[in-house]
Amino acid sequence: MATKNTTVQYRQLKQGSLGEGANLKDMLVDILKRRRWDTNAKHRILDLDQDQSFVILNKISDPGTWDGPVFSGQLIQLQEGSDVHAITQSLDEDTAEFVLQSLNVGEQARVLKGALYFAVVGNHIGLIEGQQVRGRTLERYLTALFQKADELDPGDAVILNSKFMAGDGKELDESAEITVAAKPNEGRARLEREQPEGVVEREAGSARDSGSTVFDVLKLLGWSPEAIAKLEAEVPDDGVIEGFFKIFIKERRKRKPISRATINEALRNIDPADLGLRGDGSERNGVVKLSMQRAVETHRSLLDPSSAMNEIVTALREWAAAGKIDCNFD
């Protein structure tokens, strides 16, 4: 069977986001059993954005194993619409142009937007993100599921923090200063004038870079939407806005270190490379998320759910054995 190299990322439930002493795995299992949502997937469908792009806790691990330390699942997101735009010709064919067609997949069909795979041990989570379904989607889904089960008050949220390591793989020290270098945000007319086809290809191939623009970093730093819009409006079509930011806290002329917990939460859904922390930005040797590469079996272009979940559990066990996470499988 074919395999694909994937990245397993680590997350941990923020203490207190489900109440003191909460155990994410046990709460999730209890809700599914008590509400009888474990045997019927339709009860696990949530329309997070109220736009018919349903998110579903689809495939789940065998309920017979839930008394053990691990719960794992597949989160999928569907989008409305029965038309799929595709090229049906072979890409090896000699042709002046490839014909783009609209294929109707049926009125009852929902198109898969993406899938995410995860495993939970206590408050420790391993996950494999899809191109469209990211860790933020899992946070929002668990928040909505717990609210639906009356286990979480409106306005409260499940927060799954990343764990960042120094660029050399060692534990991240308390940091007095982090330098963030955002990528330039260029005027639209200039982008369209300079190699428009190449620009389209770059944007399609690096969608994850959407979090690395100057405006997104300003949003991260707390700028209001109005202030950002005003700044963006002042950039001419042929202009470029670049940003170089230093993040630190001053107290009586002394710099106060930013705690690891703050870094883990603030940057949990952003790749360090997107903020320049492994490029022009700096934090000693840079920072990287705790993650590892695993080979997952595939069915054509889709990951095999059972293989993905098994590899995630293996990654969690390896991190625990290496002392990188305080995770108990007993």
Beta strands, then each sheet from edge to edge (+ up, - down):
strand 1: 3-13
strand 2: 45-46
strand 3: 55-60
strand 4: 70-79
strand 5: 83-87
strand 6: 100-104
strand 7: 111-121
strand 8: 124-128
strand 9: 160-161
strand 10: 164-166
strand 11: 178-186
strand 12: 240-247
strand 13: 249-251
strand 14: 254-256
strand 15: 287-289
strand 16: 291-299
strand 17: 302-303
sheet 1: 2+ 3- 4+ 7- 8+ 1- 9+
sheet 2: 2+ 3- 4+ 7- 8+ 1- 16+ 17-
sheet 3: 5+ 6-
sheet 4: 10+ 15-
sheet 5: 11+ 12-
sheet 6: 13+ 14-
end
